[in-house]
Structures are given as C-alpha cells and as structure tokens.
Amino acid sequence: MTVTRAELAVVGGGLNGLTLGIACAAAGLEVAVIDREDPATMLGERFDGRTSAIAYGSMRVLDGIGVWPLVAGTAEAIREIRVADNWAPLFLHYDHREIGDEPLGWIVENRALRRALHARAGTLPNLRLIAPMTVTSRDGGAAALANGDVVRAELIAAADGKNSPLREAAGIRTMTWSYPQIGIVATVRHAKAHRGVAVEHFLPAGPFAILPMTDSRSSIVWTERAALAPTLLALDDAAFHRELASRFGDFLGEISVEGPRWSYPLSFLHAETYIAPRRRRHRARAGAARPRSRRARPRRADPG
Ligand SMILES: Cc1cc2nc3c(=O)[nH]c(=O)nc-3n(C[C@H](O)[C@H](O)[C@H](O)COP(=O)(O)OP(=O)(O)OC[C@H]3O[C@@H](n4cnc5c(N)ncnc54)[C@H](O)[C@@H]3O)c2cc1C
C-alpha cells in the first residue's frame, strides 16, 4: 500500500475539482486531485458537448490561476442578452455598454476548458493528478483508493459531482428536486453573424437558449418535456433539423446542426453548507445524524 501525502486532496477532477486544485497548487500547497475517469476519455471529443457561460468574475478567477490565457482564444464574448416569452415582440434586453466596456461574460466549450485545465495542471509540479482512480471511502483525512493506496491530506474537498457521496458522508444536507424536463444540447452553424447576442426564448416546454460561440456558431440548450425528448433525439438528421429550426427561428439565416446531439436530465440541488468538520468513520457510524435531502416543489427548469 502506498500512502501519498498532500495538504489538499480533491476528489473529482471535473471543471470544479481541477479549478480548485490548480488554484491551491498555484498558491503553493501540495495538492492531489483524484478522478475515476481516464484523462484521455475526459479530453476526448465525445465526452461533453456542453458549453459554459463564464461570468466576468469567473473569468477573473480562471485568469488569476493561469487558465484563461489558455482558453481565451476559443471563448466568444456575450455582449447582449435577449430574453423573450415565446416569440413575443417585446423582450428583456441587456447590453454590456450599459455597464462598461467588458462583455457580460463568455461562452466556452467545456472540452476547451477541460483541455486548458489539464494543460495548466501539468505545469504545476506540486499538483499530482491521480487518474483513472476511484476513491472508495474516506476516513478522517484519508481517502482510500480502489487499488488499496491511500491519500492523506489536511483537507479533503469533495468535487465528485452533483450526487457527491463524499458530501453525503460528511453529513451535508441538500435541497433538491428534479424537473420533468431534459436539456438537449447541440451546436448550430448559421449564415449570419450573431454579434455576441445570447438569446433565451421561454417556449411552452421550457427555455430555449441560443448561446454565441466562435466562428458563426451557437450552442443550443433546448429544454424539452422529458417524455418527448427520446423521440426528438432519435429523429433522423433532416427531421431533427426541422424541429430545431422551428424553435430557433430565421433571425440568423440558414442554420445547420454540427456534431452530435447530447442530452442531460435537469435537476436543482443546493447544499446547505459548503464545509463540515472532519468526521472519522466510526463516529459517523456511532449515531451521527444521517444527512437528509429535502425535496421542494419543482419549478420550471432554467439551465442557463
Ligand atoms: C445543459 C447544461 C448546461 C449548463 N450550463 C452551464 C453554464 O453555462 N455555466 C455553468 O457554470 N454551469 C453550467 N452547467 C452546470 C455545469 O456543467 C456543472 O455544474 C459542472 O459541469 C459540474 O462540474 P463538477 O466538476 O462539479 O462535477 P462533474 O463534472 O460531475 O465532475 C465530477 C468528477 O468527479 C469524478 N468522481 C466522482 N466520484 C468519484 C470517486 N468516487 N472517485 C474519483 N473520482 C470521482 C467524476 O469522474 C467526475 O470527473 C450546465 C449544466 C447542464 C446540464
């Protein structure tokens, strides 16, 4: 059994885990980031078709830790946002010029962000990425790995996703509900320039977002009734294009779908706290209250 020692162990090397790991390593801490996925899979073209809207503050975080310069060339600025109820002629309009010179945010492809995070992590000698490797349990400051090794750290951060088992074991309660909707994600190329305008139409089935990407492309987040989504996803290319075009409209001229379609179930989850005192396993067994998740009334999904 090998014991790796670190000041911070981050379980999960997704967008959040790697960002935290890089920030702490860049500040001088000894960091271990553990992820069960093979980095080659995570960096593959078919791993994640989403884009992320990066707000100005998040851009500054990524810039401060040396990641933004690696991704800025693939980021498209959001200069205006239009939000409309269905195709009503009146809409909410936000323009970056009303608040200053900086864009309202940027749209970045998740795969580009992941590549930049991995590249930056590779430049930090005090950040160790242990992957592919599953963390099977945690006891105090020790994370047990699937191969029998252990990572011991002063602090363990759970970045193991929405349904984080580590968060649950730490007794952190969540408020959660599922939406009866699915987010269909696709990339669309269009004839006319989007001029950095992000559009969100609130259609009967949910919001339909058109997010500006580089190179006259837009990322679609199409919220649809969960029952209808499998039928839409199984349509042939021509029929899927027709369905998408009828929601997209013609304001950007001819459109064509590029690459695969993706779908993500939509849910809300909010942790009641982001930190908890360290628990040893035997104390947790000896009667510490089990975390409970509270269900609240479902609302309409807004994945943006
Ligand atoms: C359609 C859609 C659009 C979105 N748009 C935006 C947006 O515009 N802006 C935005 O900020 N957010 C957006 N989000 C949300 C955003 O994508 C997620 O919040 C984010 O990807 C979560 O990243 P994460 O690193 O926390 O978790 P994850 O990406 O889930 O990563 C968790 C990692 O932990 C690893 N892991 C799990 N368990 C273990 C274990 N036991 N041992 C080792 N490793 C483990 C997994 O392999 C995984 O790599 C969107 C989400 C959806 C569905």
The ligand as a Gaussian input file, in Angstrom:
#p B3LYP/6-31G(d) Opt

LIG

0 1
 C      -27.309000      21.623000     -20.194000
 C      -26.409000      22.200000     -19.116000
 C      -25.866000      23.472000     -19.283000
 C      -25.035000      24.030000     -18.277000
 N      -24.537000      25.292000     -18.470000
 C      -23.730000      25.835000     -17.532000
 C      -23.192000      27.154000     -17.711000
 O      -23.456000      27.813000     -18.720000
 N      -22.368000      27.653000     -16.738000
 C      -22.072000      26.941000     -15.618000
 O      -21.315000      27.439000     -14.769000
 N      -22.584000      25.692000     -15.410000
 C      -23.397000      25.138000     -16.340000
 N      -23.925000      23.891000     -16.147000
 C      -23.567000      23.172000     -14.920000
 C      -22.155000      22.631000     -15.037000
 O      -21.978000      21.918000     -16.256000
 C      -21.839000      21.716000     -13.848000
 O      -22.135000      22.404000     -12.663000
 C      -20.386000      21.327000     -13.822000
 O      -20.027000      20.639000     -15.001000
 C      -20.108000      20.452000     -12.632000
 O      -18.725000      20.214000     -12.597000
 P      -18.084000      19.436000     -11.375000
 O      -16.610000      19.434000     -11.609000
 O      -18.581000      19.979000     -10.083000
 O      -18.715000      17.982000     -11.443000
 P      -18.554000      16.832000     -12.539000
 O      -18.340000      17.376000     -13.895000
 O      -19.711000      15.912000     -12.331000
 O      -17.206000      16.116000     -12.121000
 C      -17.146000      15.239000     -11.045000
 C      -15.907000      14.402000     -11.249000
 O      -15.737000      13.580000     -10.104000
 C      -15.307000      12.304000     -10.528000
 N      -15.696000      11.361000      -9.473000
 C      -16.942000      11.137000      -8.977000
 N      -16.896000      10.228000      -7.983000
 C      -15.583000       9.878000      -7.846000
 C      -14.885000       8.971000      -6.980000
 N      -15.532000       8.259000      -6.051000
 N      -13.549000       8.843000      -7.121000
 C      -12.876000       9.577000      -8.051000
 N      -13.490000      10.451000      -8.893000
 C      -14.814000      10.589000      -8.788000
 C      -16.021000      12.066000     -11.863000
 O      -15.307000      11.147000     -12.664000
 C      -16.029000      13.479000     -12.464000
 O      -14.933000      13.714000     -13.327000
 C      -24.754000      23.305000     -17.105000
 C      -25.286000      22.017000     -16.927000
 C      -26.112000      21.475000     -17.916000
 C      -26.698000      20.095000     -17.717000

